[in-house]
């Protein structure tokens, strides 16, 4: 096994300029991640200089069998924490051979919004708080717990320390360091309120990069879970009826919100989000109604309200923002399985481009 480990960790730069590029894309469910590797003659750092590639879309639910070829367009490059050296991870989106984005390509439409001159001028910043639960491989139950045996009510697990409170910390810390190595803006990690439930933050990220970085962070987490023999549960519904579900709270600000007088801009943006609540909540994650029950620090799925330091509101403004009169706000509605391209671009479109009638 030591020889196998040595080969896995072999630094190719000692003997060749060739590098391995792992092409990553989002599969047909909208939440599954796929990847495959190819050899490049030398290191490339510009995604526009990487070759496009194809895959069998009929095997991923993204094309029919009689016309199965789907083309990958490289969009962002990250350091590969698994192969290391000069090897890279390449995040891609998917197109038909004719060059049209496939219907499941949410990045394409998001990029159009973020490239809009009015949006680009506002430099939208995002901080996404990705919650998830680490489950045993063969059971829908948190690691470290006997199957079906509840450890009791929530409380000790949030930022908890100790064998009876923190389950999976090695996986969490491995993921944290691997993402920083990859070049992802990881703001931090913490234990969440339910056993085996954790959170990482991609923060800060500007525009389309928020979606890119969150998807690659999810990919790295899934790869680490593969090694550890556990399952990452991204669904928002609670694992146990007495525990919180998982969300992806999305922190947001624009240049106007961050400047003096920004509190007024924040209030105007929140009013717009309230008017379009139904449109937003419809695309904020599948199964989100099982999390947004109005209980356990959530607003009801069909209700919109905002508050300062209110953890049960749809939109939360921090005390610091209220005191400073500028800053950011948090959209607490997105579910843990949301598509960050959809959520971030829709928030930007509603708050910057959309004009209420």
C-alpha positions as CSV (number, residue, x, y, z in Angstrom):
1,X,0.0,0.0,0.0
2,X,2.9,2.3,0.6
3,X,4.0,2.0,-3.0
4,X,0.4,2.8,-4.2
5,X,0.4,5.9,-2.0
6,X,3.8,6.9,-3.4
7,X,2.5,6.6,-6.9
8,X,-0.7,8.5,-6.2
9,X,1.4,11.3,-4.7
10,X,4.0,11.2,-7.4
11,X,5.1,14.7,-8.5
12,X,5.1,14.7,-12.3
13,X,7.1,17.9,-12.5
14,X,10.2,16.0,-11.6
15,X,10.2,14.2,-15.0
16,X,7.8,15.9,-17.4
17,X,6.1,19.1,-18.4
18,X,2.9,17.3,-19.0
19,X,0.0,17.9,-16.5
20,X,-3.3,16.2,-15.8
21,X,-6.4,18.3,-16.2
22,X,-9.6,17.0,-14.4
23,X,-12.6,18.4,-16.4
24,X,-15.6,18.9,-14.1
25,X,-19.2,19.5,-15.0
26,X,-22.7,19.4,-13.5
27,X,-24.7,16.3,-14.5
28,X,-28.3,15.8,-15.5
29,X,-29.9,16.0,-12.1
30,X,-28.6,19.5,-11.7
31,X,-26.9,18.5,-8.5
32,X,-24.7,15.5,-9.4
33,X,-21.1,16.3,-10.4
34,X,-19.1,14.5,-13.1
35,X,-15.5,14.6,-14.1
36,X,-12.9,12.9,-16.3
37,X,-9.2,13.5,-16.8
38,X,-6.9,14.3,-19.8
39,X,-3.2,14.9,-20.3
40,X,-2.1,18.4,-21.4
41,X,1.4,18.9,-23.0
42,X,2.1,21.7,-20.4
43,X,0.5,23.8,-17.7
44,X,-2.2,26.1,-18.9
45,X,-3.6,28.8,-16.6
46,X,-6.1,30.5,-19.0
47,X,-9.3,28.5,-19.5
48,X,-9.7,30.1,-23.0
49,X,-6.5,28.3,-24.0
50,X,-7.7,24.9,-22.9
51,X,-9.2,22.5,-25.4
52,X,-12.9,21.9,-25.5
53,X,-13.9,18.3,-24.9
54,X,-16.9,16.0,-25.3
55,X,-18.8,13.5,-23.2
56,X,-21.7,11.0,-23.6
57,X,-24.7,13.0,-22.6
58,X,-27.0,10.0,-22.8
59,X,-25.1,8.5,-19.8
60,X,-25.6,11.7,-17.7
61,X,-29.2,12.5,-18.6
62,X,-28.2,15.4,-20.7
63,X,-28.7,14.2,-24.3
64,X,-30.6,11.4,-26.2
65,X,-28.8,8.3,-27.2
66,X,-29.2,9.0,-30.9
67,X,-27.5,12.3,-30.6
68,X,-25.5,11.9,-27.4
69,X,-22.4,14.2,-27.8
70,X,-22.2,17.2,-25.5
71,X,-19.3,19.6,-25.6
72,X,-17.5,20.9,-22.5
73,X,-16.3,24.5,-22.5
74,X,-13.6,25.2,-19.9
75,X,-14.5,28.2,-17.8
76,X,-12.4,28.3,-14.6
77,X,-9.1,26.7,-13.5
78,X,-8.2,25.6,-9.9
79,X,-5.2,23.8,-8.4
80,X,-5.8,20.1,-8.0
81,X,-5.4,19.2,-4.3
82,X,-5.6,15.5,-5.1
83,X,-2.9,15.1,-7.7
84,X,-1.1,18.3,-6.6
85,X,2.0,19.5,-8.4
86,X,1.1,21.5,-11.6
87,X,-2.1,19.4,-12.1
88,X,-5.4,21.3,-12.4
89,X,-9.1,21.1,-11.9
90,X,-11.1,22.6,-14.8
91,X,-14.7,23.7,-14.2
92,X,-16.7,23.5,-17.5
93,X,-20.2,24.2,-18.7
94,X,-22.0,22.2,-21.5
95,X,-23.1,22.9,-25.0
96,X,-24.4,21.2,-28.1
97,X,-22.0,20.5,-31.0
98,X,-23.6,23.5,-32.7
99,X,-22.5,25.8,-29.9
100,X,-25.8,26.3,-28.1
101,X,-25.9,25.9,-24.3
102,X,-27.8,22.8,-23.3
103,X,-31.0,23.5,-21.2
104,X,-29.3,22.4,-18.0
105,X,-26.5,24.9,-18.5
106,X,-27.4,27.5,-15.8
107,X,-24.0,29.2,-16.0
108,X,-24.6,30.5,-19.4
109,X,-27.6,32.6,-18.4
110,X,-25.9,33.7,-15.2
111,X,-22.9,35.0,-17.1
112,X,-25.1,37.1,-19.3
113,X,-26.6,38.8,-16.2
114,X,-23.2,39.3,-14.5
115,X,-21.7,40.7,-17.7
116,X,-24.5,43.3,-18.1
117,X,-22.8,46.7,-17.7
118,X,-25.2,47.9,-14.9
119,X,-24.5,44.7,-12.9
120,X,-20.7,44.7,-13.5
121,X,-20.6,48.4,-12.4
122,X,-22.1,47.4,-9.1
123,X,-19.5,44.7,-8.4
124,X,-21.9,42.3,-6.7
125,X,-20.2,40.4,-3.8
126,X,-21.5,37.1,-2.5
127,X,-20.8,35.0,0.5
128,X,-22.5,31.6,0.4
129,X,-22.9,29.5,3.6
130,X,-23.2,25.9,2.3
131,X,-24.7,23.5,4.9
132,X,-24.6,19.8,4.5
133,X,-24.8,16.6,6.6
134,X,-22.2,13.8,6.6
135,X,-24.0,10.4,6.5
136,X,-23.0,6.8,6.9
137,X,-22.5,5.2,3.5
138,X,-25.2,2.6,3.7
139,X,-27.7,4.5,5.9
140,X,-29.4,7.9,5.9
141,X,-28.0,8.6,9.3
142,X,-25.2,10.8,10.6
143,X,-21.7,9.3,11.0
144,X,-20.7,8.6,14.6
145,X,-24.2,7.7,15.7
146,X,-25.9,4.3,16.0
147,X,-28.4,3.9,13.2
148,X,-31.9,5.2,14.2
149,X,-30.8,6.2,17.6
150,X,-31.4,9.9,18.2
151,X,-28.7,11.6,20.3
152,X,-31.2,14.0,21.7
153,X,-32.3,17.5,20.9
154,X,-30.3,20.1,19.1
155,X,-28.0,22.3,21.0
156,X,-24.6,20.7,21.8
157,X,-23.6,20.3,18.1
158,X,-23.4,23.9,16.9
159,X,-19.7,24.8,16.9
160,X,-19.4,21.8,19.3
161,X,-16.2,20.2,20.5
162,X,-15.8,16.6,21.7
163,X,-16.5,13.0,20.6
164,X,-20.1,13.3,21.5
165,X,-20.8,16.6,19.7
166,X,-18.5,16.8,16.6
167,X,-18.8,14.0,14.0
168,X,-16.6,14.2,10.9
169,X,-14.2,17.0,11.8
170,X,-11.3,15.3,9.9
171,X,-13.4,15.3,6.7
172,X,-14.3,19.0,7.3
173,X,-10.7,20.1,7.9
174,X,-9.4,18.1,5.0
175,X,-12.0,19.8,2.8
176,X,-11.1,23.3,4.2
177,X,-7.4,22.9,3.4
178,X,-8.0,21.3,0.0
179,X,-10.2,24.2,-1.1
180,X,-7.7,26.8,0.0
181,X,-5.0,24.9,-1.9
182,X,-7.3,24.9,-4.9
183,X,-7.6,28.7,-4.8
184,X,-11.2,28.9,-3.6
185,X,-12.1,31.8,-1.3
186,X,-13.0,29.8,1.7
187,X,-14.3,32.1,4.5
188,X,-14.4,29.4,7.1
189,X,-16.1,26.3,8.5
190,X,-18.2,25.4,11.5
191,X,-20.3,22.7,13.0
192,X,-24.1,23.2,12.6
193,X,-27.0,22.6,14.9
194,X,-27.8,19.0,14.0
195,X,-25.4,16.1,14.6
196,X,-23.1,15.5,11.6
197,X,-24.2,18.7,10.1
198,X,-21.5,21.2,9.0
199,X,-21.1,24.4,7.0
200,X,-18.5,26.0,4.9
201,X,-18.5,29.5,3.5
202,X,-17.3,30.6,0.0
203,X,-16.7,34.2,0.8
204,X,-16.1,36.7,-0.7
205,X,-16.7,36.0,-4.3
206,X,-17.6,38.4,-7.1
207,X,-20.2,37.8,-9.7
208,X,-20.0,34.5,-11.6
209,X,-17.0,33.3,-9.6
210,X,-19.3,32.7,-6.6
211,X,-21.1,29.9,-8.5
212,X,-17.8,28.6,-10.0
213,X,-16.1,28.4,-6.6
214,X,-19.1,26.8,-4.8
215,X,-19.5,24.1,-7.4
216,X,-15.8,23.2,-7.2
217,X,-15.9,23.3,-3.4
218,X,-18.8,20.8,-3.6
219,X,-16.8,18.6,-6.0
220,X,-13.8,18.6,-3.7
221,X,-16.1,17.7,-0.7
222,X,-17.6,14.8,-2.7
223,X,-14.1,13.5,-3.6
224,X,-13.0,13.6,0.0
225,X,-16.2,11.8,1.1
226,X,-15.4,9.2,-1.6
227,X,-12.0,8.5,0.1
228,X,-13.5,8.5,3.6
229,X,-16.3,6.2,2.6
230,X,-19.2,8.5,3.7
231,X,-22.0,10.3,1.9
232,X,-22.5,14.0,1.7
233,X,-26.2,14.9,2.1
234,X,-27.0,18.2,0.3
235,X,-30.8,17.9,0.5
236,X,-32.6,20.6,2.6
237,X,-35.0,18.4,4.4
238,X,-34.0,17.4,7.9
239,X,-32.4,13.9,8.5
240,X,-34.6,13.7,11.6
241,X,-37.9,15.5,12.2
242,X,-36.6,17.2,15.3
243,X,-33.5,18.6,13.6
244,X,-32.9,21.6,11.3
245,X,-32.7,21.1,7.6
246,X,-29.8,22.5,5.6
247,X,-29.6,25.8,3.7
248,X,-27.3,27.9,1.7
249,X,-27.7,31.4,3.2
250,X,-26.5,33.8,0.6
251,X,-24.9,37.1,1.7
252,X,-25.0,39.9,-0.8
253,X,-23.9,43.4,-1.4
254,X,-23.3,45.8,-4.2
255,X,-21.0,48.8,-4.5
256,X,-23.9,51.1,-3.7
257,X,-24.8,49.1,-0.6
258,X,-21.2,49.2,0.6
259,X,-20.8,52.9,0.2
260,X,-22.1,55.6,2.5
261,X,-25.9,55.7,2.4
262,X,-26.0,52.1,1.4
263,X,-28.7,51.2,4.0
264,X,-31.3,52.9,1.8
265,X,-30.2,50.9,-1.2
266,X,-30.4,47.7,0.9
267,X,-33.9,48.5,2.0
268,X,-34.9,49.1,-1.7
269,X,-33.4,45.9,-2.8
270,X,-35.2,43.9,-0.1
271,X,-38.5,45.4,-1.1
272,X,-37.9,44.2,-4.7
273,X,-37.0,40.7,-3.4
274,X,-40.3,40.7,-1.4
275,X,-42.3,41.5,-4.5
276,X,-40.7,38.7,-6.4
277,X,-40.7,36.2,-3.5
278,X,-42.6,33.5,-5.4
279,X,-40.3,33.7,-8.4
280,X,-37.2,33.3,-6.2
281,X,-38.5,30.6,-3.9
282,X,-39.5,28.5,-6.9
283,X,-35.9,28.1,-8.0
284,X,-34.1,28.2,-4.6
285,X,-33.8,24.5,-4.3
286,X,-35.8,21.3,-4.6
287,X,-37.6,20.2,-1.4
288,X,-37.0,23.6,0.3
289,X,-40.6,23.6,1.7
290,X,-39.6,20.8,4.0
291,X,-37.0,23.1,5.5
292,X,-38.8,26.4,5.4
293,X,-41.6,25.5,7.8
294,X,-41.6,28.6,10.0
295,X,-39.9,26.6,12.7
296,X,-36.3,26.1,13.8
297,X,-34.9,29.5,12.6
298,X,-36.7,29.6,9.3
299,X,-39.5,31.7,7.7
300,X,-42.4,29.9,6.2
301,X,-42.0,28.9,2.6
302,X,-44.9,31.0,1.4
303,X,-44.1,34.0,3.6
304,X,-41.7,36.9,3.1
305,X,-40.4,39.2,5.8
306,X,-37.1,40.8,6.8
307,X,-35.6,41.8,10.1
308,X,-32.4,43.0,11.8
309,X,-30.6,40.1,13.5
310,X,-33.7,37.9,13.1
311,X,-32.6,34.4,12.4
312,X,-36.2,33.4,11.5
313,X,-36.6,36.0,8.8
314,X,-36.5,35.5,5.0
315,X,-33.9,38.3,4.7
316,X,-31.7,39.2,7.6
317,X,-29.7,42.5,8.1
318,X,-26.9,42.3,10.5
319,X,-26.5,44.7,13.5
320,X,-23.2,45.9,12.1
321,X,-24.9,46.9,8.8
322,X,-27.7,48.7,10.6
323,X,-25.2,50.5,12.8
324,X,-22.9,51.5,10.0
325,X,-25.7,52.5,7.6
326,X,-24.1,50.4,4.9
327,X,-22.9,46.9,4.1
328,X,-24.7,43.7,3.1
329,X,-27.8,41.5,3.8
330,X,-28.4,37.8,4.0
331,X,-31.0,35.9,1.9
332,X,-31.9,32.9,4.2
333,X,-34.2,31.3,1.7
334,X,-31.9,29.3,-0.6
335,X,-31.7,25.6,0.2
336,X,-28.5,23.6,0.5
337,X,-29.1,22.0,-2.9
338,X,-29.7,25.3,-4.7
339,X,-27.8,26.1,-8.0
340,X,-25.5,29.0,-7.1
341,X,-25.6,30.3,-10.7
342,X,-29.4,30.6,-10.5
343,X,-29.5,32.1,-7.0
344,X,-26.7,34.6,-7.3
345,X,-27.7,35.9,-10.8
346,X,-31.4,36.1,-9.9
347,X,-30.6,38.2,-6.8
348,X,-28.4,40.5,-8.9
349,X,-31.0,40.7,-11.7
350,X,-33.9,41.5,-9.2
351,X,-32.0,44.1,-7.2
352,X,-30.1,45.8,-10.0
353,X,-31.9,45.4,-13.3
354,X,-35.5,44.7,-12.5
355,X,-37.8,47.7,-12.4
356,X,-41.2,47.1,-10.6
357,X,-44.2,48.2,-12.7
